[in-house]
Amino acid sequence: MTNQGILIYAEVTREGDLASVVLELANSAQNLAAKLGGQEVSALVVTNAGDIEHVKSDLKSNGFDKVYIVQDERLAIYSTEFYSKIVIDLINEIKPEIVLIGATTQGRDLAPRISSSLNTGLTADCTSLDINEKGMLAATRPTFGGNLMATILCKNFPQMASVRPKVLKKSTFPIEKDTQFIEIKPEIDNVEKKVELVEFIKNIPSTGKRIDESEIIVAGGKGLKSADGLKLLEELANVLGGAVGASRAAVDAGWADHSIQVGQTGKTVMPKLYIACAISGAIQHTVGMNSSEKIIAINKDPKAPIFQIADIGIVGDVYEIVPELIEMLK
């Protein structure tokens, strides 16, 4: 059997919702499928035995031809061993040409396990996907410390890629298809589960909003000089109803937690407004935020690279400008 079609791992969150990256992958997959002559786009849902009608509704309106559903009480909590076995079994059965997975915490654990078991390649943390002139998946990702963008091909099938959340856009309109939902019984009775989750503690930022969910982000860099600068940005974020982000330099300096890091080694964000304070604008940072709808940059250096991508640039001292902004907004 020749490998055909695109399979997307449709991750379900701890709250029982479809991970947003799935719909971003779905939209991109429509373009890839069209370039491959109209191949099928399928999804695999792995979850516990509960109500998933809202998940099925989201998938039905985003262009999926088939949705494979695996439900079992043992799948309530993510397990590398259980989940990878289920995905690998389906891939071996339907033989897709391309497998796409969101580069979430779960996806980054699952994807390499699958590719290694199937003896195929994996292009991880991609920022764009295309089909080249030979009909191969051309997956692009930052490399050499973010200084270059490399387009990588996979020699074996299935061709696999994991894609960062927020770098691809969801469809702006419903893509309705006569989606076929197929129930599958998991064959995991003989699988040894090597890790048991003892406790889950959700990391809630001091502003109460996660940077990957907020429509407004106020981010600080090494030009802040100290952790006090981030406290000032937190005040601005609170006034705006947004979240606080940080560059890698600010995180490495110990001023901020890695959970709010934006950039190549942090999170990719796509807010409506991104305010970059004392951030120079190295590509390692901008690759994680340059898709923001509007970017405001505040920096003392008029030649800072951040101004090249900013919609509005303010040359000046953050410690003078931000307090004035806070007072005006109040």
Order of alpha helices (4+ residues) and beta strands (2+ residues): beta-alpha-beta-alpha-beta-alpha-beta-alpha-beta-beta-beta-beta-beta-beta-beta-alpha-beta-alpha-beta-alpha-beta-beta-alpha
